[in-house]
């Protein structure tokens, strides 16, 4: 015959060992990595005029960098 349970209405506190803690942490990281992938299409934050304007300017700072590094 089976033994009757010794817990008379008292619940045992949940014990989390080291292995369980790492498994739960790994699952949380994997779930957090998947969430951004399920998003919608990316939207550009530039207007059309900003996309076609010239971006590179050879300023004195850039010229000095090229001079010092011999580019």
C-alpha positions as CSV (number, residue, x, y, z in Angstrom):
1,X,0.0,0.0,0.0
2,X,1.1,3.5,-0.5
3,X,2.0,5.8,2.3
4,X,-0.3,8.7,3.1
5,X,1.1,12.1,2.4
6,X,2.7,13.9,5.4
7,X,1.7,17.3,4.2
8,X,-1.6,18.1,5.9
9,X,-2.7,21.0,3.7
10,X,0.7,22.7,3.7
11,X,2.3,23.4,0.4
12,X,6.0,23.0,-0.1
13,X,8.0,26.1,-1.0
14,X,9.2,26.1,-4.6
15,X,12.9,25.4,-4.8
16,X,14.8,26.6,-7.8
17,X,18.1,24.9,-8.2
18,X,21.0,26.2,-10.3
19,X,20.2,24.2,-13.4
20,X,16.6,25.3,-13.4
21,X,17.6,28.9,-13.0
22,X,19.9,28.8,-16.1
23,X,17.2,26.9,-18.1
24,X,14.6,29.6,-17.3
25,X,17.1,32.4,-18.0
26,X,18.0,30.8,-21.4
27,X,14.4,30.5,-22.3
28,X,13.7,34.1,-21.4
29,X,16.7,35.3,-23.6
30,X,15.5,33.3,-26.5
31,X,12.0,34.6,-26.2
32,X,13.3,38.2,-26.0
33,X,15.4,37.7,-29.1
34,X,12.4,36.4,-31.1
35,X,10.0,39.3,-30.2
36,X,11.8,42.0,-32.3
37,X,11.9,39.6,-35.3
38,X,8.2,39.4,-35.4
39,X,7.7,43.1,-35.9
40,X,6.5,44.9,-39.0
41,X,8.4,46.4,-41.9
42,X,11.0,49.0,-41.0
43,X,10.2,52.6,-41.8
44,X,12.9,55.1,-42.8
45,X,13.2,58.2,-40.6
46,X,14.5,60.4,-43.4
47,X,12.5,62.4,-45.9
48,X,13.1,62.0,-49.6
49,X,15.1,65.3,-49.7
50,X,17.4,64.1,-46.9
51,X,18.1,60.9,-48.7
52,X,19.5,62.6,-51.9
53,X,21.5,65.4,-50.3
54,X,25.2,65.3,-50.1
55,X,26.5,63.8,-46.9
56,X,30.3,63.8,-47.1
57,X,32.0,67.1,-46.6
58,X,35.8,67.4,-46.5
59,X,36.1,69.9,-43.6
60,X,39.3,71.0,-42.0
61,X,38.9,68.3,-39.4
62,X,38.7,65.6,-42.0
63,X,41.7,67.1,-43.9
64,X,43.7,67.1,-40.7
65,X,42.7,63.4,-40.1
66,X,43.8,62.5,-43.6
67,X,47.1,64.4,-43.2
68,X,47.9,62.8,-39.8
69,X,47.1,59.3,-41.0
70,X,48.5,59.7,-44.5
71,X,45.4,58.8,-46.5
